[in-house]
């Protein structure tokens, strides 16, 4: 029931459209049934089985009163204008009723359109907002393909399987109820027979619907695996080709695709059973009514005449279609619920990094950054950091060096509060990081990573990323400081040139200088450089290093470096090994110590 409450929560902002849809469907159902009721006087008139009515009884809500009053009205037309005019009147009345029925049907769809699309829009916005608020660690445990499937295919499934059925859910039960009321007015005994059989049909259809939900979950999960392979293949196409692994990847893709094919085939077969099954059950009831009701008419043991009986059959047969549609809707709702369940798994993921209710504003760095007795593990596994203690004074530079996996990047991530520490404190001007507003903390920071992250947009928008009012002059000034202006000017459209997917149209050095220009434009007080030059060639490294030197002037900096030549001027160098600080000092002090740092320098020189 939690999923149904979730769905109605999405529906609530659009309840006005839902109400208009219901009223339009009511309009449709009423004129649909009245168009069938016109068969009754039409047959009586055609076969001449109805005597002209000279006096009508008082109008009341029962079969005799309604039929007698309509026959009285029709008798007047026959008496004054003739049978042909009466037939023409009935035909015109039927056309008018079908026109109003279809007008109501269109208006129901008209009001449903903003409701359907609005809910899907809200779902996608909520998923995206949630993804942006989740910690970095969440995405290391999830496959991109699965997340993409949930925000695209699953959201679309909710629309097609659930929202497209809103009209049916409102309209078809109404059609069934009003049909049963009219059938009861015409013949209570035959209607009772229908009411005894319909629950059995509903139980059979409902049982199959539960199986469909599980099948849908399997199919959507398999689609996620499929998209993950496609996403990984596009991102790693160079490696696939270089390793001549096309055949291997094709086989992997084919295996997953075949499994998805099997799940989808099973799903469609179960879903497609609903309509024929419900129609067959309906026809069985129809034949029973035809037999028993027909015997009563033939033997004249029933109060129904032939025209009335045919009208009863017409109303029941018209009820079979909404019953069949409702059965299909029930199946699709189960399928949509499976997708909504997968969406809720993301939306209900707890956010472990929460801002304190009493978090304080912090717009500048006044004194220092301090790590005190910091310990950290990922998912309570092996300790990544152990008893980390150091102080980064304002305006100074501290460098972190050590082998891969020693915990250097983790320190930078903790300072950025991408993760929360297990033990100890990280303080900025003696204020615990957890007590500073997250938005203010991120405004203090400027981060340049080893991998230059660019978006498929223009050079200008990548430099001004996240800033609403960046001027052309400010962006160009930042690019000049980053040694990027010269090559940008040579691009086809200058600063308005698109950089391509992840900056694929630029070289590694050019991408990195744009990210440095981005950091310069933000003018951060606390700079984090995470191996910003390690992936570059010597020429690019020289240009980027010049840019970094300009960026670091008079700025508090935490630098992570593999190339030790780039951090010799740091005020303090921390040497890390297995999550611990094993040495600390200036470059010359560590060389004189003849310890681990000295060995690293010798290895790089070699």
Phi, psi and omega per residue, in radians:
X1 nan -0.394 -3.141
X2 -1.048 -0.669 3.136
X3 -1.150 -0.676 3.112
X4 -1.142 -0.679 3.090
X5 -1.122 -0.673 3.094
X6 -1.071 -0.774 -3.122
X7 -1.102 -0.766 -3.140
X8 -1.187 -0.485 3.052
X9 -1.122 -0.680 3.069
X10 -1.178 -0.599 -3.079
X11 -1.302 -0.474 -2.988
X12 -0.943 -0.780 -3.130
X13 -1.117 -0.274 -3.082
X14 -1.951 0.426 -3.069
X15 -1.136 -0.473 3.100
X16 -1.120 -0.781 3.091
X17 -1.133 -0.645 3.130
X18 -1.130 -0.688 3.119
X19 -1.126 -0.778 3.109
X20 -1.104 -0.644 3.087
X21 -1.110 -0.740 3.133
X22 -1.125 -0.753 3.131
X23 -1.120 -0.687 3.110
X24 -1.154 -0.663 3.105
X25 -1.191 -0.645 3.065
X26 -1.072 -0.762 3.079
X27 -0.994 -0.786 -3.129
X28 -1.097 -0.827 -3.067
X29 -1.122 -0.772 -3.105
X30 -1.046 -0.856 -3.107
X31 -1.286 -0.427 3.056
X32 -1.163 -0.776 -3.141
X33 -1.215 -0.696 3.141
X34 -1.152 -0.552 3.092
X35 -1.140 -0.568 3.076
X36 -1.283 -0.690 -3.137
X37 -1.061 -0.421 3.119
X38 -1.136 -0.296 3.114
X39 -1.105 -0.617 -3.069
X40 -1.063 -1.066 3.117
X41 -1.128 -0.507 3.119
X42 -1.077 -0.792 -3.124
X43 -1.197 -0.746 3.114
X44 -1.034 -0.745 -3.137
X45 -1.183 -0.706 -3.079
X46 -1.163 -0.728 -3.080
X47 -1.670 -0.058 3.093
X48 1.169 0.529 -3.107
X49 -1.573 -0.110 -3.080
X50 -1.922 2.141 3.057
X51 -1.258 2.621 3.112
X52 -1.138 2.388 -3.121
X53 -1.693 2.157 -3.082
X54 -1.677 -0.476 -3.138
X55 -2.338 2.245 -3.124
X56 -1.707 2.451 3.074
X57 -1.291 2.906 3.059
X58 -0.999 2.458 -3.087
X59 -1.242 2.228 3.122
X60 -2.527 2.876 -3.089
X61 -1.526 1.266 3.003
X62 -2.625 2.898 -3.008
X63 -1.063 -0.825 -3.053
X64 -1.124 -0.796 -3.090
X65 -1.125 -0.802 -3.107
X66 -1.128 -0.805 -3.098
X67 -1.159 -0.716 -3.120
X68 -1.162 -0.707 3.132
X69 -1.169 -0.693 3.109
X70 -1.185 -0.715 3.131
X71 -1.149 -0.586 3.084
X72 -1.121 -0.758 3.110
X73 -1.098 -0.729 -3.125
X74 -1.222 -0.641 3.133
X75 -1.090 -0.660 3.095
X76 -1.083 -0.697 3.132
X77 -1.151 -0.736 3.140
X78 -1.117 -0.748 -3.080
X79 -1.190 -0.628 -3.067
X80 -1.614 -0.569 -3.020
X81 -2.125 -0.235 3.103
X82 1.792 2.881 -3.082
X83 -1.123 -0.675 -3.100
X84 -1.106 -0.707 3.113
X85 -1.154 -0.655 3.094
X86 -1.119 -0.715 3.105
X87 -1.120 -0.714 3.116
X88 -1.112 -0.672 3.127
X89 -1.098 -0.785 -3.141
X90 -1.097 -0.744 3.122
X91 -1.070 -0.751 3.124
X92 -1.138 -0.643 3.130
X93 -1.146 -0.711 3.113
X94 -1.114 -0.774 3.121
X95 -1.063 -0.759 3.136
X96 -1.089 -0.716 -3.132
X97 -1.173 -0.705 3.110
X98 -1.173 -0.593 3.079
X99 -1.121 -0.814 3.133
X100 -1.154 -0.621 3.092
X101 -1.063 -0.837 -3.096
X102 -1.285 -0.502 3.019
X103 -1.108 -0.778 3.097
X104 -1.091 -0.665 3.128
X105 -1.118 -0.744 3.116
X106 -1.127 -0.761 -3.123
X107 -1.120 -0.599 3.078
X108 -1.084 -0.770 3.102
X109 -1.191 -0.604 3.138
X110 -1.058 -0.793 -3.127
X111 -1.359 -0.378 -3.133
X112 -1.319 -0.515 -3.045
X113 -0.989 -0.911 3.130
X114 -1.164 -0.468 3.118
X115 -1.198 -0.855 -3.132
X116 -1.050 -0.952 -3.066
X117 -1.199 -0.560 3.133
X118 -1.165 -0.726 3.141
X119 -1.162 -0.743 3.114
X120 -1.106 -0.710 3.071
X121 -1.039 -0.770 -3.122
X122 -1.145 -0.690 3.123
X123 -1.081 -0.825 -3.121
X124 -1.132 -0.684 3.091
X125 -1.092 -0.720 -3.130
X126 -1.151 -0.730 3.128
X127 -1.095 -0.809 -3.097
X128 -1.123 -0.762 3.091
X129 -1.034 -0.708 3.141
X130 -1.164 -0.742 3.137
X131 -1.050 -0.680 3.135
X132 -1.227 -0.464 -3.098
X133 -1.565 -0.255 -3.130
X134 -1.284 2.612 3.141
X135 -1.213 2.788 -3.129
X136 -0.988 -0.639 -3.092
X137 -1.050 -0.493 -3.138
X138 -1.055 -0.661 -3.034
X139 -1.396 -0.275 3.042
X140 -1.320 -0.308 -3.124
X141 -1.751 -0.134 -3.070
X142 -1.993 2.680 3.066
X143 -1.602 2.369 -3.124
X144 -1.014 -0.719 -3.120
X145 -1.023 -0.659 3.141
X146 -1.177 -0.737 3.122
X147 -1.144 -0.707 3.119
X148 -1.133 -0.656 3.129
X149 -1.101 -0.692 -3.085
X150 -1.226 -0.614 -3.112
X151 -1.465 -0.288 -3.133
X152 -1.937 -1.307 -3.020
X153 -1.117 -0.742 -3.115
X154 -1.200 -0.709 3.090
X155 -1.113 -0.680 3.102
X156 -1.161 -0.641 3.129
X157 -1.122 -0.664 3.086
X158 -1.064 -0.692 3.133
X159 -1.151 -0.912 -3.038
X160 -1.282 -0.649 -3.048
X161 -1.509 -0.480 -3.075
X162 -1.993 -0.939 -3.039
X163 -1.206 -0.584 3.104
X164 -1.199 -0.287 -3.132
X165 -1.678 -0.021 3.126
X166 -1.036 -0.739 3.134
X167 -1.051 -0.768 -3.124
X168 -1.141 -0.721 -3.114
X169 -1.113 -0.621 3.116
X170 -1.390 -0.736 -2.961
X171 -1.448 -0.828 -2.988
X172 -1.162 -0.755 3.051
X173 -1.043 -0.646 3.096
X174 -1.097 -0.748 3.115
X175 -1.084 -0.743 -3.133
X176 -1.140 -0.788 -3.099
X177 -1.121 -0.841 -3.132
X178 -1.150 -0.611 3.081
X179 -1.103 -0.763 3.137
X180 -1.108 -0.655 3.119
X181 -1.111 -0.818 3.122
X182 -1.106 -0.718 3.124
X183 -1.118 -0.651 3.119
X184 -1.148 -0.687 3.102
X185 -1.089 -0.691 -3.112
X186 -1.312 -0.820 -3.102
X187 -2.676 1.735 3.133
X188 -1.051 -0.657 -3.078
X189 -1.154 -0.779 3.124
X190 -1.199 -0.617 3.119
X191 -1.169 -0.626 3.105
X192 -1.084 -0.648 3.088
X193 -1.078 -0.730 3.117
X194 -1.101 -0.780 -3.092
X195 -1.144 -0.487 3.117
X196 -1.297 -0.523 -3.055
X197 -1.600 -0.580 -3.064
X198 -1.004 -0.726 3.128
X199 -1.046 -0.582 3.116
X200 -1.131 -0.767 3.100
X201 -1.065 -0.761 -3.141
X202 -1.084 -0.666 -3.141
X203 -1.154 -0.721 3.135
X204 -1.109 -0.803 -3.116
X205 -1.162 -0.700 -3.142
X206 -1.136 -0.650 3.123
X207 -1.112 -0.722 3.125
X208 -1.206 -0.530 3.140
X209 -1.125 -0.624 3.121
X210 -1.114 -0.676 3.113
X211 -1.145 -0.628 -3.104
X212 -1.118 -0.621 -3.113
X213 -1.080 -0.772 3.128
X214 -1.140 -0.703 3.118
X215 -1.105 -0.645 3.132
X216 -1.174 -0.685 3.092
X217 -1.049 -0.752 3.124
X218 -1.094 -0.755 -3.103
X219 -1.133 -0.746 -3.115
X220 -1.213 -0.648 3.095
X221 -1.131 -0.678 3.121
X222 -1.200 -0.612 3.077
X223 -1.105 -0.625 3.087
X224 -1.071 -0.790 3.121
X225 -1.078 -0.670 -3.137
X226 -1.119 -0.832 -3.139
X227 -1.151 -0.560 3.099
X228 -1.093 -0.721 3.120
X229 -1.127 -0.741 3.131
X230 -1.095 -0.802 -3.127
X231 -1.101 -0.748 3.118
X232 -1.170 -0.634 -3.126
X233 -1.170 -0.733 3.112
X234 -1.137 -0.769 -3.141
X235 -1.182 -0.544 -3.086
X236 -1.928 0.490 -3.049
X237 -1.071 -0.641 3.127
X238 -1.076 -0.767 -3.127
X239 -1.174 -0.717 3.141
X240 -1.034 -0.805 -3.135
X241 -1.219 -0.719 -3.121
X242 -1.117 -0.638 -3.138
X243 -1.512 0.020 -3.093
X244 0.924 0.797 -3.043
X245 -1.818 0.331 -3.118
X246 -1.024 -0.792 -3.113
X247 -1.100 -0.717 -3.128
X248 -1.123 -0.759 3.138
X249 -1.205 -0.632 3.094
X250 -1.089 -0.720 3.138
X251 -1.134 -0.709 3.118
X252 -1.118 -0.778 3.121
X253 -1.104 -0.745 -3.104
X254 -1.118 -0.678 3.126
X255 -1.078 -0.838 3.132
X256 -1.147 -0.675 -3.123
X257 -1.175 -0.679 3.098
X258 -1.117 -0.672 3.120
X259 -1.158 -0.710 3.094
X260 -1.121 -0.694 3.092
X261 -1.029 -0.764 -3.121
X262 -1.134 -0.765 3.134
X263 -1.121 -0.790 -3.112
X264 -1.141 -0.708 3.112
X265 -1.070 -0.776 3.101
X266 -1.082 -0.720 -3.136
X267 -1.120 -0.829 -3.112
X268 -1.124 -0.682 -3.136
X269 -1.111 -0.699 3.116
X270 -1.204 -0.772 -3.117
X271 -1.133 -0.757 -3.065
X272 -1.248 -0.145 3.085
X273 -1.314 -0.381 -3.001
X274 -1.105 -0.869 -3.066
X275 -1.125 -0.912 3.135
X276 -1.114 -0.611 3.140
X277 -1.138 -0.820 -3.126
X278 -1.155 -0.630 3.110
X279 -1.173 -0.712 3.131
X280 -1.105 -0.782 3.119
X281 -1.090 -0.671 3.108
X282 -1.137 -0.719 3.135
X283 -1.159 -0.632 3.079
X284 -1.020 -0.781 3.103
X285 -1.148 -0.706 -3.140
X286 -1.041 -0.749 -3.136
X287 -1.152 -0.698 3.104
X288 -1.070 -0.766 3.105
X289 -1.122 -0.746 3.139
X290 -1.027 -0.721 -3.098
X291 -1.237 -0.963 -3.055
X292 -1.226 -0.720 3.098
X293 -1.172 -0.694 3.118
X294 -1.091 -0.680 3.101
X295 -1.068 -0.718 -3.134
X296 -1.113 -0.686 3.140
X297 -1.214 -0.765 -3.117
X298 -1.144 -0.712 -3.120
X299 -1.498 -0.062 -3.128
X300 1.007 0.519 3.095
X301 -1.644 -0.020 -3.131
X302 -1.933 2.737 3.098
X303 -1.354 -0.126 -3.135
X304 -1.473 2.410 2.933
X305 -1.632 3.107 -3.051
X306 -1.068 -0.799 -3.110
X307 -1.103 -0.737 -3.136
X308 -1.145 -0.687 -3.139
X309 -1.146 -0.742 3.121
X310 -1.122 -0.648 3.089
X311 -1.124 -0.727 3.090
X312 -1.021 -0.800 3.114
X313 -1.098 -0.665 3.130
X314 -1.105 -0.734 3.121
X315 -1.150 -0.746 -3.140
X316 -1.133 -0.751 -3.125
X317 -1.124 -0.584 3.086
X318 -1.215 -0.422 3.122
X319 -1.356 -0.403 -3.119
X320 -1.104 -0.716 -3.111
X321 -1.082 -0.865 3.080
X322 -1.129 -0.564 3.090
X323 -1.127 -0.722 3.112
X324 -1.144 -0.761 3.126
X325 -1.121 -0.666 3.139
X326 -1.165 -0.649 3.086
X327 -1.113 -0.772 3.099
X328 -1.091 -0.715 3.130
X329 -1.083 -0.687 3.136
X330 -1.103 -0.744 3.090
X331 -1.073 -0.808 -3.097
X332 -1.176 -0.569 3.084
X333 -1.102 -0.708 3.098
X334 -1.082 -0.701 3.115
X335 -1.149 -0.757 3.113
X336 -1.170 -0.606 3.106
X337 -1.100 -0.614 3.095
X338 -1.083 -0.734 3.121
X339 -1.212 -0.699 3.121
X340 -1.110 -0.595 3.092
X341 -1.113 -0.723 3.115
X342 -1.169 -0.644 3.088
X343 -1.148 -0.727 -3.127
X344 -1.135 -0.487 3.102
X345 -1.047 -0.620 3.073
X346 -1.314 -0.858 -3.046
X347 -1.120 -0.483 -3.117
X348 -1.679 0.075 3.072
X349 -1.108 2.170 -3.112
X350 -1.164 2.431 3.072
X351 -1.576 1.879 -3.053
X352 -1.277 -0.524 3.132
X353 -1.655 1.764 -3.070
X354 -1.985 2.519 3.095
X355 -1.433 2.299 3.134
X356 -1.114 2.565 3.137
X357 -1.063 -0.545 -3.100
X358 -1.819 0.475 -3.140
X359 -1.052 2.448 -3.061
X360 -1.727 2.728 3.070
X361 -1.351 2.475 3.128
X362 -2.548 1.766 -3.009
X363 -1.811 -0.117 3.111
X364 -2.683 2.737 3.090
X365 -1.658 2.101 -3.056
X366 -1.732 -0.612 -2.953
X367 -2.323 -1.100 -2.982
X368 -2.859 2.891 2.941
X369 -2.017 2.376 -3.052
X370 -2.381 2.298 2.988
X371 -1.789 2.155 -3.106
X372 -2.170 1.938 3.048
X373 0.909 0.812 -3.059
X374 -1.454 2.233 3.015
X375 -2.175 2.536 -3.083
X376 -2.677 2.463 3.025
X377 -2.370 2.646 3.004
X378 -1.601 2.078 3.079
X379 0.939 0.659 3.071
X380 1.023 0.537 3.087
X381 -1.718 -2.546 -3.098
X382 -1.043 2.462 -3.140
X383 -1.105 2.230 3.123
X384 -1.630 -0.671 3.083
X385 -2.213 2.428 -3.119
X386 -2.324 2.030 3.014
X387 0.905 1.000 -3.135
X388 -1.503 2.159 3.119
X389 -2.358 2.125 2.972
X390 -2.876 2.824 3.128
X391 -2.188 2.302 3.093
X392 -1.948 1.732 -3.132
X393 -1.215 2.717 3.110
X394 -1.050 2.365 3.104
X395 1.441 -0.030 -3.116
X396 -1.796 2.946 3.125
X397 -2.188 2.226 3.017
X398 -2.013 2.329 3.131
X399 -1.925 2.460 3.069
X400 -1.934 2.189 3.105
X401 -2.277 2.852 3.136
X402 2.582 3.024 -3.113
X403 -1.209 2.811 3.090
X404 -1.045 2.407 3.134
X405 1.502 0.137 -3.108
X406 -1.478 -0.157 3.055
X407 1.904 0.160 -3.083
X408 -1.116 -0.913 -3.124
X409 -1.126 -0.567 3.112
X410 -1.069 -0.672 3.095
X411 -1.066 -0.768 3.113
X412 -1.110 -0.697 3.135
X413 -1.162 -0.629 3.110
X414 -1.205 -0.671 3.104
X415 -1.162 -0.571 3.084
X416 -1.393 -0.109 -3.076
X417 0.999 0.731 2.939
X418 -1.325 -0.414 3.027
X419 -2.335 2.790 3.034
X420 -1.848 2.461 -3.090
X421 -1.287 2.692 3.123
X422 -1.449 -0.760 -3.117
X423 -2.421 2.673 3.117
X424 1.620 -2.917 -3.096
X425 -2.456 2.566 2.901
X426 -2.060 2.132 -3.023
X427 -2.070 2.421 2.973
X428 -2.062 1.987 -3.041
X429 0.921 0.768 3.101
X430 1.145 0.261 3.056
X431 -1.868 2.225 3.134
X432 -1.043 2.370 -3.113
X433 -0.940 -0.606 -3.101
X434 -1.231 -0.280 -3.117
X435 -1.748 0.129 3.095
X436 -1.807 2.419 3.118
X437 -1.023 2.312 -3.057
X438 -1.029 -0.733 -3.135
X439 -1.074 -0.700 3.124
X440 -1.175 -0.715 3.113
X441 -1.023 -0.827 -3.104
X442 -1.182 -0.472 3.074
X443 -1.222 -0.504 3.113
X444 -1.246 -0.453 -2.968
X445 -1.672 2.569 2.901
X446 -2.235 2.193 -3.026
X447 -2.103 2.244 3.013
X448 -2.132 1.988 -3.071
X449 -1.640 2.966 3.059
X450 -1.065 -0.769 3.103
X451 -1.587 2.091 3.130
X452 -1.325 1.927 -3.097
X453 -1.603 1.938 3.072
X454 -2.081 2.740 -3.124
X455 -1.898 2.730 -3.093
X456 -1.275 1.334 -3.059
X457 -2.631 -2.992 -3.134
X458 -1.346 2.863 3.065
X459 -1.035 -0.783 -3.133
X460 -0.997 -0.867 -3.086
X461 -1.203 -0.473 3.075
X462 -1.255 -0.663 3.098
X463 -1.227 -0.713 -3.110
X464 -1.551 0.287 -3.047
X465 -0.973 2.225 3.104
X466 1.451 -0.010 -3.140
X467 -2.013 2.151 -3.008
X468 -1.338 -0.609 -2.970
X469 -2.085 0.615 -3.134
X470 -1.234 2.233 -3.126
X471 -1.479 2.802 3.108
X472 -1.065 -0.702 -3.124
X473 -1.115 -0.742 -3.118
X474 -1.155 -0.719 3.130
X475 -1.125 -0.770 3.137
X476 -1.140 -0.665 3.120
X477 -1.106 -0.757 3.113
X478 -1.100 -0.689 3.136
X479 -1.160 -0.645 3.119
X480 -1.137 -0.769 3.136
X481 -1.092 -0.610 -3.130
X482 -1.485 0.161 -3.116
X483 1.024 0.581 -3.097
X484 -1.933 -0.330 -3.024
X485 -1.043 -0.707 -3.049
X486 -1.089 -0.845 -3.117
X487 -1.286 -0.501 3.116
X488 -1.145 -0.717 -3.141
X489 -1.090 -0.469 -3.115
X490 -1.467 -0.167 3.107
X491 -1.205 2.786 -3.022
X492 -0.933 -0.779 -3.121
X493 -2.093 0.427 3.103
X494 1.030 -2.272 -3.096
X495 -1.235 -0.240 3.128
X496 -1.687 0.217 3.085
X497 -1.343 2.347 3.080
X498 -1.303 2.382 -3.102
X499 -1.521 -0.138 -3.135
X500 1.448 3.110 -3.138
X501 -1.085 2.064 -3.132
X502 0.975 0.498 3.102
X503 1.304 0.487 -3.020
X504 -1.139 -0.315 -3.130
X505 -1.464 -0.060 -3.107
X506 -2.027 2.795 3.064
X507 -1.357 2.953 -3.133
X508 -1.062 -0.756 3.129
X509 -1.148 -0.668 3.116
X510 -1.150 -0.745 3.109
X511 -1.053 -0.766 -3.084
X512 -1.176 -0.654 3.115
X513 -1.168 -0.550 3.069
X514 -1.178 -0.690 3.112
X515 -1.174 -0.590 3.079
X516 -1.179 -0.717 3.077
X517 -1.058 -0.649 3.090
X518 -1.067 -0.806 3.136
X519 -1.134 -0.689 3.131
X520 -1.094 -0.720 -3.132
X521 -1.093 -0.614 3.114
X522 -1.253 -0.380 -3.137
X523 0.906 1.036 -3.080
X524 -1.290 2.645 3.095
X525 -1.499 -0.412 -3.117
X526 -2.237 2.078 -3.015
X527 -1.886 2.320 3.058
X528 -2.059 2.062 3.111
X529 -1.975 1.961 -3.084
X530 -1.849 1.556 3.108
X531 0.894 0.854 -2.990
X532 -1.183 -0.282 -3.108
X533 -2.066 0.033 -2.974
X534 -1.201 -0.394 -3.076
X535 -1.705 0.191 -3.016
X536 -1.869 2.738 3.022
X537 -1.319 3.016 -3.014
X538 -1.076 -0.753 -3.113
X539 -1.158 -0.785 3.119
X540 -1.142 -0.670 -3.134
X541 -1.073 -0.689 -3.140
X542 -1.084 -0.793 3.134
X543 -1.143 -0.762 -3.125
X544 -1.163 -0.686 -3.139
X545 -1.115 -0.653 3.053
X546 -1.069 -0.726 3.122
X547 -1.111 -0.736 -3.128
X548 -1.156 -0.650 3.120
X549 -1.065 -0.744 3.081
X550 -1.114 -0.710 -3.112
X551 -1.146 -0.612 -3.033
X552 -1.469 -0.154 -3.108
X553 -1.009 2.205 3.092
X554 0.977 0.566 -3.094
X555 -2.245 2.558 3.075
X556 -1.349 2.168 -2.983
X557 -2.334 2.418 2.965
X558 -2.014 2.024 -2.998
X559 -2.029 2.232 3.026
X560 -1.865 2.207 -3.034
X561 -2.500 2.468 2.941
X562 -1.653 -0.645 3.141
X563 -1.484 1.816 -2.983
X564 -1.182 -0.354 3.133
X565 -1.112 -0.381 -3.063
X566 -1.464 -0.177 -3.034
X567 -2.182 0.327 -3.098
X568 -1.143 -0.462 -3.106
X569 -1.544 0.076 -3.117
X570 -1.094 2.569 3.137
X571 -1.186 -0.552 3.064
X572 -2.629 2.466 3.109
X573 -2.048 2.233 3.088
X574 -1.844 2.148 3.133
X575 -1.707 2.160 -3.056
X576 -1.972 2.576 3.091
X577 -2.674 2.124 3.121
X578 0.935 0.742 3.043
X579 1.412 0.140 -3.136
X580 -2.155 2.665 2.994
X581 -1.511 1.986 -3.050
X582 -1.773 -0.369 3.091
X583 -2.578 2.673 3.056
X584 -2.698 2.596 -3.129
X585 2.681 -3.058 3.054
X586 -1.379 3.024 -3.126
X587 -1.005 -0.850 -3.075
X588 -1.192 -0.670 3.124
X589 -1.078 -0.701 -3.131
X590 -1.270 -0.578 3.055
X591 -1.123 -0.783 3.139
X592 -1.129 -0.492 -3.128
X593 -1.194 -0.402 3.123
X594 0.975 0.729 3.138
X595 -1.898 -2.485 -3.046
X596 -1.150 -0.697 3.133
X597 -1.102 -0.756 3.128
X598 -1.044 -0.688 3.104
X599 -1.145 -0.673 3.113
X600 -1.114 -0.729 3.123
X601 -1.092 -0.770 -3.139
X602 -1.104 -0.716 3.136
X603 -1.101 -0.742 -3.140
X604 -1.219 -0.614 3.094
X605 -1.137 -0.664 3.113
X606 -1.152 nan nan
